[in-house]
Amino acid sequence: MNPCPCGYLGDPIHLCSCTPLMIQHYRSRTSGPLLDRIDIHIEVPAVKYRDLADRGESEGSDAIAERVARSRELQKARFTGTKVRCNAQMSARMIRKFCETDAAGNRMLEMVTDRLGLSARSYTRILKVARTIADLAGSEEIRDIHISEAIQYRSLDRKTG
């Protein structure tokens, strides 16, 4: 969805013509419980041609596929003997068992949950996504950096204006 009715909120080139009230009304058309059920919501800004055409070095698809495969194997081993196949399917009990965070991560979750008024569902989505980020990084523990990245993927939970 667009960030606002005119579509330019946060655009570095075009000026947004919407008032905070218009943005709030526009976003309220999508229900909170529906957004809670989406694990990741991110803002995707317009990309300049120069960036699209850049042939510079980047991580190759093979390396990414290998990292994803390792992460999936970790999850498969983690959930052996259950019907769960991936982090997204974890129950509340499994989240408590497999999504323990370090002290800094706990403080960050507390601050963000209180400040943004996150629902319980949003909170658990953040933990599941952070578990996956940690898996992709090859980390057994969920650290504050993983929590921070997962929070960034919840852009629609943030208050407007």
C-alpha positions in Angstrom: 0.0 0.0 0.0 1.1 3.6 -0.4 2.4 5.4 2.7 -0.3 8.1 2.3 -3.1 9.1 -0.1 -0.8 11.0 -2.4 1.9 8.3 -2.2 4.8 10.6 -1.5 5.2 10.5 2.3 8.9 10.1 3.0 9.9 10.5 -0.7 13.1 12.5 -0.9 12.2 14.1 -4.3 8.4 14.7 -4.2 6.7 16.7 -1.6 3.8 15.0 0.3 0.6 17.0 0.2 -1.2 15.1 2.9 -1.9 16.4 6.4 -1.3 14.1 9.4 -5.1 13.7 9.8 -5.4 12.5 6.1 -2.5 10.0 6.6 -4.1 8.7 9.8 -7.5 8.3 8.1 -5.9 6.6 5.1 -4.0 4.1 7.3 -7.0 3.4 9.5 -8.7 1.9 6.5 -6.5 -1.1 6.9 -7.4 -2.8 10.2 -4.8 -3.3 12.9 -5.7 -7.0 13.3 -5.0 -7.5 9.6 -1.7 -5.7 9.8 -0.8 -7.8 12.9 -1.1 -10.9 10.8 1.6 -9.8 8.3 5.1 -10.6 9.6 7.0 -8.0 7.6 6.0 -4.6 6.4 8.7 -2.3 5.0 8.9 0.9 3.1 10.3 0.5 -0.4 11.4 3.9 -1.7 11.7 4.7 -5.4 15.0 3.7 -6.8 17.1 6.0 -9.1 18.1 4.6 -12.5 21.8 4.9 -11.6 21.2 2.5 -8.7 19.2 0.1 -10.8 21.8 0.0 -13.5 24.8 -0.3 -11.1 26.8 -3.3 -11.9 28.9 -3.1 -8.8 29.7 -6.0 -6.5 26.9 -7.4 -4.4 26.2 -10.7 -2.7 25.4 -13.4 -5.3 22.2 -15.4 -5.4 24.1 -18.6 -4.7 25.5 -17.3 -1.5 22.1 -16.0 -0.4 20.4 -19.4 -1.3 23.1 -21.2 0.7 22.5 -19.0 3.8 18.7 -19.6 3.5 19.2 -23.3 3.1 21.4 -23.4 6.3 18.7 -21.4 8.1 16.0 -23.8 7.0 18.1 -26.8 8.2 18.5 -25.1 11.6 14.8 -24.7 11.8 14.1 -28.2 10.7 16.4 -29.6 13.4 14.9 -27.2 16.0 11.4 -28.5 15.4 12.2 -32.2 14.9 9.3 -34.3 16.3 6.7 -31.5 15.9 4.4 -30.4 13.1 6.2 -27.1 12.9 8.5 -26.6 10.0 9.7 -23.0 10.3 9.9 -20.1 12.8 6.7 -18.5 11.5 4.7 -21.5 12.7 5.9 -21.4 16.3 3.4 -21.6 19.1 3.5 -19.3 22.1 5.3 -22.0 24.1 7.9 -22.5 21.4 8.5 -18.7 21.2 9.2 -18.7 24.9 11.6 -21.6 24.5 13.4 -20.6 21.2 13.2 -16.8 21.2 15.0 -15.8 24.4 16.8 -12.5 23.9 19.8 -11.0 25.6 19.3 -8.2 28.2 19.8 -5.4 25.6 17.2 -7.1 23.3 14.7 -7.3 26.2 15.2 -3.6 27.0 14.7 -2.7 23.4 11.5 -4.9 23.1 10.1 -3.3 26.3 10.8 0.2 25.1 9.3 -0.3 21.6 6.3 -2.2 22.9 5.5 0.5 25.4 6.3 3.4 23.1 4.4 2.0 20.1 1.6 0.3 22.0 2.3 -3.0 20.1 -0.3 -5.7 20.2 0.7 -9.1 21.6 0.5 -10.4 18.0 3.0 -7.8 16.8 5.3 -8.6 19.7 5.4 -12.3 18.8 5.9 -11.5 15.1 8.9 -9.4 16.0 10.3 -12.3 18.0 9.7 -14.8 15.2 11.3 -12.6 12.6 14.3 -11.9 15.0 14.7 -15.6 15.4 14.9 -16.0 11.6 17.3 -13.1 11.3 19.6 -14.7 13.9 19.3 -18.0 12.1 20.4 -16.4 8.8 23.3 -14.8 10.7 24.3 -18.2 12.1 23.6 -17.1 15.7 22.1 -19.4 18.3 21.1 -16.4 20.5 18.8 -13.6 19.5 20.8 -10.4 20.1 19.7 -6.8 20.3 20.9 -6.3 16.7 18.5 -9.0 15.5 15.6 -7.5 17.5 16.4 -4.1 16.1 16.3 -5.4 12.5 13.0 -7.2 13.1 11.5 -4.0 14.6 12.5 -2.1 11.4 10.3 -4.6 9.5 7.2 -3.4 11.4 7.0 0.1 9.9 3.2 0.2 9.9 3.1 -0.3 13.7 4.7 3.1 14.1 2.6 6.1 14.9 2.1 8.7 12.2 2.9 12.4 12.6 
